[in-house]
């Protein structure tokens, strides 16, 4: 679990880093940090990415609730994108984003108090 962020009230709250990566270039096209990893926050990241880089041909997601739902299917249909869901427990199917998170954890978060 984690990372966690200490707020002004002194409590630690889990945060969710929502990241979108372009598969071909490995460019991070969308990223933000939220206190909730839900569809509304995912939509915020997607909207920013689409506004800056255009509509993706394909969304490749894992099977989390934020990704695999009717709202996501409607969004993809509306903008003309296809959705592919990775097989559960198959990190190799999303190796590029997994590697990006690993690098971020090892290099950027290494010096932070994230627990």
N, C-alpha and C positions, 0 to 999 in steps of 0.2 A: 504494500500500500504506500501511499504518499505520492508525490512530495507534499509536505505540509508548509503552511505559511502562518507565521505568528501575526495576529492582527493587533490593532491598538488596544483592544481589551485584554491582551496578554494571552489569549487562548490560541491554540494551534488548530487550524482548519485544513482539511485535505483539499488540495487543488487538482484540477484536471487540465492538462495541457492538450488542447485539441489542435492537431496538426494535419495539414493536407500537403502531400508531396506529389510532384509531377514524376511519373514513373520513368519517363525517357531521360529527363535531364537531372533528376534528383533535386530539383529546385523546390524549396519550401514555398508553396504558393499561398498558404494560409496558416496562421498560427495565432492562438490567443490562450489566455489562462483564465479559468473560471472556478468558482466554488462548487459548481454542479456540472456533471458531464452528461447533459441532457440534449434532446433534439433541438430545443430553442437555441442553445449556445452553439451547437454544431451548425445550425442554419446561419448564424451570425458569421462564422468563419467561412462557410461556403459562399455567402453573398459577397463578402469582401474579395474572395479569390476570383469569383466569376466576374465581378466588376473590373478587376485589375487585369486578369489574364484571359478572360473569355470562358465560354462554356466547355467543360470537358466532354470528350466523347464517352469516357467510361469512368465510373466511380468504382473503386475496388475497396471494399470494406470487410471488416470482420463481422461477427454475428452479434455484436452488442446491441442492446435495446435502442440506443441512440441512432443506430444505423439501419437496423432491420425492422422497419415498420411501414405502415401504409403511407404515412406522411412523406417518407423518403421516396417511396415508389412514385407517389404523385408528383413530387418535385422533379425527379428525374424525367418522368414522362413530359412534364410541362416544358422543361428546357431542352428536351431532346437528347438526353444522356442515357446510357445503359448502366445498370448496376450489376456488379459481380460480387458475390459473397464468398469469402475464403472458407475452406473447410475448417470446422472447429479444431482447435489445438494444432494448427499447422503454421507455425511462425515462419517457415520457409516460403510460404505463399505471399508473405508481406515482409520479405527480408529487408528491403530498402528502408522502410519506415522503422522497422525494428532496430536496424543498425543506427539510424539517425538518433533514436531515443537512447540507445546504448552509449553513443558518443556524447550526447548531451549529459547523460547521467555521469559518465566517467570524467568528463572534462569540465563542464560548466557547473554541475551540481556538486562536484566533489568537494568544493570549498564552502558549500552552504550547509546550514543546519536545516535539513529537510525532514527530520523525524521529530 
